[in-house]
Amino acid sequence: MANLFTKLPLLLGSPASGTAGGSGSMVTTFVTFGLVILIFYFLIIRPQNKKQKETKRMLSALKKGDKVVSIGGIHGTVVAVKEQTTVVKVDDNIKLEFSKSAISSVVNEG
């Protein structure tokens, strides 16, 4: 237990009595920098990667008859799915061709 208390000032960044202060502050700097990277990874990078995978899965599963919403807010029904685009029926006589990346979500009714 006494050993922990002698190392505690070193972990907090203040030099222990009789030691050089430069190495202790370097350790705490690296530990702090590592913690910041971990926080960014778990709060920003990882959720973003999950969302990208989910969006890619949703776009590859598009099929005729799906009700979709574009990133511009246009609601419609998929009439045809091509390699890079989808044809969406918005009204009785209106069909629009969108890039697949312009589809924001598939609406599940029921």
N, C-alpha and C positions, 0 to 999 in steps of 0.2 A: 504494500500500500504506500509506503514511503517512497518507493521508486517511482510510482505514478505521479506523486506530487512534485518530485524533482524534475520530471519531464514536462509537466503541465505548462510552465512558463515558456518552454521551448515550442510547444504546440500552439500556444497563443500568440507567439511572435515576439515576446520580450526575451532578451538574452538572459540566460541564467548567470548567476554570479560566478566570475572566474572563467567564463568561456567567451569565445569570439562571437559577436552578435551577427556577423554576416551569414554564416551557414544556417543559423536558426531562422532568420527572416526569409532566406531562399526557400527553405523547406515549406514554410507556411504559405509563401507565394505560390509555389507549385501545387500545394494541396488545395488552396483556394481556387486556383485556375482550373484544376481538375474537377472540382465540385461544380463550378460554373458550367463547364462543358457537359457534365452529366445532367445538370438541370435543363440546359438547352436541349439535349438529346431527348429526354423523357417528356418534356413539355411541348416541344415544337417539332423536332425532326421526326420522331417516331409516329405521332398522330398524323402528320402530313403524309408520310409514306403509306400508312394504312389507308388513308382516304384516297390516295392516288390508285392503289391496288383495287380498292372497291369500285372506283369510277371506271377503271379499265375493264373490270369484270362485268359491270353493268352495261357498258357500251358493246362489249363483245357478245352479250346475250340478247341484244335488241332483236326483235322479230316483228313481222307484220301483225298489225292489230294492237300493239302496245300503245298505251296513252302516255305521251311524253310532254315535258315542259322544257323549252329551250332556255338558254342563259339570258335571253332577252325577255322571257316571260310569256312566250307564245305557246299556247296549249294546242295539242293536236293528236292525231292518230297516225302511227307509222303505216305507210302504204307499201313502201319498198325499202329494202336495206341493200346498199351497195358497199363496195370495199371501203371507201373513205367517206361516203355521204349517206344520208337517209332522206327519203321523200316523205314529207309529213302532210297529211290532209288536215287543213285548218277549218274549212267550211265546205259546203256542198260542192262547189266548183273550183275551190282554190287549193292547190297543192304547192308546197314550198320544198325546195331541196336545201338541206342543212348539212354542214360538215358534222361528222359524228361527235367531234369535240364540242359542238355547240349545244348538245343535249345535256341538260343539267340533271334531270331525274326522270325516272319512269314512275308514273302515278298508278298505284294499285287501288282500284275501286272495288270494294266488297270484301 
